[in-house]
Amino acid sequence: MPATVGYAEVITGWSYRGLEAVTLANDRLRVVLLPALGGRVWEITHLATGRQLLWHNPRLAPAPVVFGAGYDDNFLGGWDELFPNDVPEELTGESYPDHGELWSVPWSWEVLPGPNAAVRLAVTTRISNCALVRTVRLAPGSDAVDVELSLTNSSGAELPMLHKQHLAVDLPPGSRIDLPHGTAELGDFGRPRAGAPGQVFDWPACQGVDYAGAPDDDGAVSELLFLSGLDDGWCACTGPDGTGIGLVFDRATYPSVWTFASWGGWRNHRVAVLEPCTGTGLSVAEGFVSGRHRSLAVGETITTTLSAVVYAGMRRVTRIGGHGALASVEGERI
């Protein structure tokens, strides 16, 4: 594989554990897509360090999932998306499955021409009849995976909804999760180290506990948080070796970030999930009534861009800005 700036390509015609796979590669990153598994990004490998950043469930091999299956029992890992719901619930008279319609169905895909490595993935949801198009790009010399999104309601009825990114990252001891300043709310799930469900605090301190850093009782903690009122549009997870990954996004589309961090406390897994979202709270139906979730009007299209930025040599992240080759990570270096 060439290792010069100016190199970027899409590699097709291969499979991963029997599943069709597509690779985007440049001189800095290797990105693997599995279109049949919810169009997810399966691997993002930082070539300089050899680190593969995305978490994979060690107990589950990637395989097709039956539509309507429970999410947690089939949580493969990687980077997928949720729409139009999180918990199973009824919206506009229809019952929606756990974690929505996108993650368990195959997406179509095509390679796009141009100087960047680019793949366009698309799916039309079987219940809500909404169309989602996601274009994944990797520019030469870039440490960022750029994503362009388009979500259209073709159903003929207004749809209360959420759209959420769902990026799973390894969480070894000594890792940390960094976010811009905002208001955090503790969700009703897991085994948090401090506070009670519904408790609100200024990120990152709750009852004297720093939620950004690793817990003292490592191995027994799992925490779900909703953050809103963010000063900036980014979130990041950094390993103890200083290598990490962050998402930079448009706050007009994603005004909140959810985080789930299992420091061994959920099924003995060590995983952090970074989740920029259009709204706040597990139930879309309840949140729509209270104003914490939005709806998608008839014929409305949401468009947005975001980037997953890979970095090394950081002890703590204080900001991620820009997209593609212009993305920059600020903070305390090792």
PLY file of the C-alpha trace (Angstrom):
ply
format ascii 1.0
element vertex 334
property float x
property float y
property float z
element edge 333
property int vertex1
property int vertex2
end_header
0.00 0.00 0.00
1.51 3.40 -0.89
2.49 5.62 2.05
2.67 9.05 0.47
0.51 12.11 1.06
-1.96 12.38 -1.79
-2.96 8.76 -1.56
-6.57 7.72 -0.96
-8.55 4.83 -2.40
-11.55 2.55 -1.98
-10.91 -1.20 -1.93
-13.79 -3.50 -2.86
-14.26 -7.16 -3.79
-13.40 -8.70 -0.44
-15.25 -10.06 2.58
-14.89 -10.06 6.35
-16.10 -13.23 8.10
-18.33 -13.92 5.12
-19.76 -10.37 4.98
-19.19 -8.01 2.06
-16.65 -5.39 3.15
-15.50 -2.06 1.73
-12.26 -0.32 2.73
-11.35 3.36 2.54
-7.61 3.91 2.93
-5.09 6.71 2.88
-1.56 7.11 4.23
-2.86 7.63 7.79
-6.07 5.62 8.29
-7.71 2.37 7.24
-11.51 2.35 7.48
-13.63 -0.78 6.99
-17.38 -0.66 6.27
-19.81 -3.57 6.61
-22.88 -2.45 4.60
-24.92 -5.57 5.45
-24.76 -4.80 9.20
-26.62 -1.50 9.31
-24.09 0.21 7.06
-21.76 0.42 10.03
-18.15 1.49 10.16
-16.49 -1.62 11.57
-12.86 -0.57 11.90
-10.88 2.67 12.03
-7.17 1.89 12.28
-4.55 4.53 12.97
-1.60 3.37 10.88
1.13 5.23 12.77
0.34 3.48 16.05
-1.35 0.36 14.67
-4.33 1.01 16.94
-7.82 -0.06 15.83
-10.02 2.43 17.67
-13.50 0.94 17.56
-14.74 -1.55 20.16
-15.83 -5.03 19.06
-17.84 -7.35 21.28
-15.43 -10.20 22.12
-18.34 -12.64 22.52
-20.07 -11.99 19.19
-18.82 -12.59 15.67
-20.21 -10.16 13.06
-23.27 -11.78 11.47
-26.65 -10.69 10.09
-29.25 -9.82 12.73
-33.00 -10.43 12.46
-34.97 -7.17 12.20
-36.66 -6.46 15.52
-34.06 -8.27 17.64
-32.97 -6.84 20.99
-30.00 -4.51 20.66
-27.96 -5.26 23.77
-27.83 -9.01 23.08
-26.60 -8.22 19.55
-24.33 -5.28 20.32
-21.49 -6.04 17.91
-19.69 -2.71 18.27
-18.28 -0.41 15.62
-20.06 2.79 14.57
-23.74 2.61 13.66
-26.75 4.95 13.89
-30.12 5.00 15.65
-33.43 6.19 14.17
-36.22 6.97 15.01
-36.04 5.66 18.60
-33.84 4.16 21.28
-35.96 2.07 23.67
-38.73 -0.02 22.02
-41.88 2.09 21.89
-44.91 3.15 19.87
-44.73 6.27 17.69
-47.65 7.52 15.56
-49.46 4.21 16.05
-46.54 2.00 15.00
-44.36 -0.19 17.21
-40.64 0.40 16.73
-37.96 -2.14 17.65
-35.16 -1.74 20.16
-32.69 0.95 19.03
-34.73 1.64 15.90
-34.78 0.59 12.25
-31.25 1.18 10.93
-28.74 -0.97 12.76
-30.02 -4.45 11.83
-30.73 -4.05 8.10
-28.45 -4.08 5.03
-27.71 -0.79 3.29
-27.00 -0.35 -0.41
-23.70 1.27 -1.35
-21.69 2.70 -4.24
-18.21 4.09 -4.73
-18.08 7.75 -5.70
-15.46 9.18 -8.10
-13.10 11.98 -7.14
-9.80 12.69 -5.42
-11.04 11.41 -2.05
-11.93 7.86 -1.13
-15.74 8.06 -0.90
-18.59 5.58 -0.46
-22.27 6.47 -0.44
-24.56 4.20 1.63
-28.35 4.36 1.62
-31.37 2.73 3.21
-35.15 3.26 3.29
-36.70 2.27 6.61
-39.35 -0.43 6.48
-41.73 0.98 9.13
-41.41 4.77 9.00
-40.63 4.99 5.25
-37.79 7.44 5.75
-34.69 7.59 3.55
-31.20 7.96 5.00
-28.14 8.56 2.83
-24.67 8.59 4.38
-21.53 9.43 2.42
-18.25 8.41 4.06
-15.12 10.21 2.82
-11.41 9.90 3.53
-9.16 12.61 2.09
-5.47 12.12 1.34
-3.27 12.93 4.34
-6.27 13.20 6.69
-6.69 11.81 10.21
-10.47 12.28 9.98
-13.30 10.19 8.57
-15.81 12.68 7.16
-19.53 11.87 6.96
-22.31 13.67 5.09
-25.86 12.76 6.13
-29.28 13.25 4.62
-32.47 12.05 6.35
-35.87 12.52 4.64
-39.39 11.80 5.89
-41.30 10.29 2.96
-44.05 8.75 5.10
-46.81 11.34 4.63
-47.06 11.94 8.40
-45.13 13.89 10.99
-42.80 11.58 12.92
-41.53 12.18 16.47
-37.96 10.95 16.33
-34.36 10.95 17.34
-31.33 10.48 15.13
-28.21 9.48 17.00
-24.65 8.55 16.19
-23.48 5.46 18.10
-19.69 5.10 18.08
-18.26 2.38 20.36
-14.67 2.78 21.60
-12.40 0.53 23.68
-12.20 1.64 27.33
-9.14 0.12 29.02
-8.15 1.18 32.57
-6.82 4.72 32.62
-8.96 5.96 29.72
-10.97 9.17 29.85
-13.99 10.72 28.16
-13.81 14.43 27.38
-16.67 16.73 26.43
-17.19 20.48 26.18
-18.80 22.23 29.11
-22.51 21.51 29.44
-25.27 20.28 31.70
-25.22 16.55 32.41
-28.15 14.38 33.46
-27.70 10.91 34.87
-29.73 8.29 32.98
-31.64 5.43 34.55
-29.33 2.60 33.49
-26.21 0.92 34.81
-24.19 1.26 38.00
-23.01 4.88 38.27
-20.27 5.85 40.72
-22.19 8.85 42.10
-25.60 10.46 41.89
-29.06 9.07 41.12
-31.14 8.80 37.91
-32.38 12.21 36.84
-29.73 14.09 38.79
-28.40 17.14 36.94
-24.88 18.53 37.33
-22.30 20.68 35.54
-20.02 18.38 33.55
-17.74 16.79 34.63
-18.13 16.89 38.45
-20.96 15.18 40.33
-20.78 14.95 44.12
-17.03 15.44 43.97
-16.54 12.71 41.36
-14.84 13.48 38.02
-16.97 11.67 35.44
-14.40 12.35 32.70
-11.72 10.21 34.31
-11.54 6.52 35.12
-13.37 5.44 38.30
-11.59 4.32 41.45
-13.77 1.20 41.52
-12.77 0.22 37.99
-14.44 -3.01 36.87
-17.78 -2.33 38.56
-19.07 0.90 37.00
-21.42 1.61 34.07
-22.90 5.03 33.42
-25.41 6.60 31.02
-25.33 10.39 30.71
-27.22 12.97 28.66
-25.42 16.27 28.08
-27.10 19.40 26.75
-26.35 23.12 26.59
-22.95 22.29 25.11
-20.40 25.06 24.60
-19.10 23.33 21.47
-19.88 20.39 19.17
-17.43 17.59 19.94
-16.79 14.58 22.18
-13.76 12.32 22.63
-12.46 9.16 24.24
-8.73 8.76 24.87
-6.88 5.60 25.86
-4.10 5.47 28.48
-1.49 5.44 25.69
-2.74 8.85 24.47
-4.37 7.47 21.31
-8.05 8.29 20.90
-10.96 9.20 18.70
-13.46 12.02 18.80
-16.53 13.20 16.94
-16.93 16.80 15.81
-20.46 17.74 14.77
-22.96 20.53 14.12
-24.82 21.50 17.31
-27.77 22.76 15.23
-28.40 19.12 14.25
-27.14 17.41 17.38
-27.74 19.72 20.38
-26.97 16.95 22.87
-24.45 14.18 23.45
-25.23 10.94 25.20
-22.42 8.85 26.62
-22.49 5.30 27.87
-19.38 4.07 29.64
-19.01 0.53 30.92
-15.90 0.29 33.07
-16.58 -3.44 33.37
-19.91 -2.84 35.12
-22.19 -3.89 32.24
-21.76 -7.56 31.37
-18.04 -7.21 32.19
-17.54 -5.21 28.99
-15.17 -2.26 28.74
-16.70 0.09 26.18
-17.53 3.76 25.78
-20.22 4.87 23.33
-20.16 8.46 22.02
-23.65 9.51 20.90
-24.36 12.98 19.46
-28.15 13.14 19.26
-31.02 15.31 18.06
-32.67 15.15 21.49
-32.38 14.02 25.10
-33.89 11.10 27.04
-34.53 7.44 26.30
-38.20 7.76 25.30
-38.97 9.69 22.12
-42.73 9.58 22.81
-42.34 11.15 26.25
-39.60 13.50 25.11
-41.65 14.84 22.20
-44.44 15.84 24.59
-42.00 17.52 27.00
-39.96 19.22 24.26
-36.81 17.15 24.77
-37.19 15.42 21.40
-38.15 16.82 17.99
-40.17 15.55 15.05
-39.51 15.18 11.35
-42.20 16.97 9.33
-43.79 15.52 6.20
-41.25 15.78 3.39
-38.63 17.36 5.65
-34.96 16.59 5.06
-32.23 16.94 7.68
-28.72 17.37 6.29
-25.54 17.58 8.30
-21.83 16.79 8.33
-19.59 15.35 11.03
-16.13 13.86 11.37
-14.49 11.12 13.40
-11.00 12.40 14.21
-8.17 10.07 15.29
-5.26 11.42 17.33
-2.24 10.32 19.39
-0.08 11.74 22.18
-2.94 13.33 24.15
-3.51 13.06 27.89
-6.69 15.14 27.85
-8.72 16.73 25.05
-10.09 20.25 25.50
-11.42 20.85 21.99
-11.78 19.30 18.54
-12.46 21.63 15.64
-12.69 21.53 11.87
-13.30 18.68 9.46
-11.17 16.44 7.27
-7.54 17.46 6.77
-8.33 20.71 8.64
-9.47 18.91 11.82
-7.43 19.82 14.91
-7.30 18.34 18.40
-6.38 20.58 21.33
-5.58 19.65 24.90
-2.90 18.43 27.27
-0.24 16.38 25.53
1.65 13.49 27.08
0 1
1 2
2 3
3 4
4 5
5 6
6 7
7 8
8 9
9 10
10 11
11 12
12 13
13 14
14 15
15 16
16 17
17 18
18 19
19 20
20 21
21 22
22 23
23 24
24 25
25 26
26 27
27 28
28 29
29 30
30 31
31 32
32 33
33 34
34 35
35 36
36 37
37 38
38 39
39 40
40 41
41 42
42 43
43 44
44 45
45 46
46 47
47 48
48 49
49 50
50 51
51 52
52 53
53 54
54 55
55 56
56 57
57 58
58 59
59 60
60 61
61 62
62 63
63 64
64 65
65 66
66 67
67 68
68 69
69 70
70 71
71 72
72 73
73 74
74 75
75 76
76 77
77 78
78 79
79 80
80 81
81 82
82 83
83 84
84 85
85 86
86 87
87 88
88 89
89 90
90 91
91 92
92 93
93 94
94 95
95 96
96 97
97 98
98 99
99 100
100 101
101 102
102 103
103 104
104 105
105 106
106 107
107 108
108 109
109 110
110 111
111 112
112 113
113 114
114 115
115 116
116 117
117 118
118 119
119 120
120 121
121 122
122 123
123 124
124 125
125 126
126 127
127 128
128 129
129 130
130 131
131 132
132 133
133 134
134 135
135 136
136 137
137 138
138 139
139 140
140 141
141 142
142 143
143 144
144 145
145 146
146 147
147 148
148 149
149 150
150 151
151 152
152 153
153 154
154 155
155 156
156 157
157 158
158 159
159 160
160 161
161 162
162 163
163 164
164 165
165 166
166 167
167 168
168 169
169 170
170 171
171 172
172 173
173 174
174 175
175 176
176 177
177 178
178 179
179 180
180 181
181 182
182 183
183 184
184 185
185 186
186 187
187 188
188 189
189 190
190 191
191 192
192 193
193 194
194 195
195 196
196 197
197 198
198 199
199 200
200 201
201 202
202 203
203 204
204 205
205 206
206 207
207 208
208 209
209 210
210 211
211 212
212 213
213 214
214 215
215 216
216 217
217 218
218 219
219 220
220 221
221 222
222 223
223 224
224 225
225 226
226 227
227 228
228 229
229 230
230 231
231 232
232 233
233 234
234 235
235 236
236 237
237 238
238 239
239 240
240 241
241 242
242 243
243 244
244 245
245 246
246 247
247 248
248 249
249 250
250 251
251 252
252 253
253 254
254 255
255 256
256 257
257 258
258 259
259 260
260 261
261 262
262 263
263 264
264 265
265 266
266 267
267 268
268 269
269 270
270 271
271 272
272 273
273 274
274 275
275 276
276 277
277 278
278 279
279 280
280 281
281 282
282 283
283 284
284 285
285 286
286 287
287 288
288 289
289 290
290 291
291 292
292 293
293 294
294 295
295 296
296 297
297 298
298 299
299 300
300 301
301 302
302 303
303 304
304 305
305 306
306 307
307 308
308 309
309 310
310 311
311 312
312 313
313 314
314 315
315 316
316 317
317 318
318 319
319 320
320 321
321 322
322 323
323 324
324 325
325 326
326 327
327 328
328 329
329 330
330 331
331 332
332 333
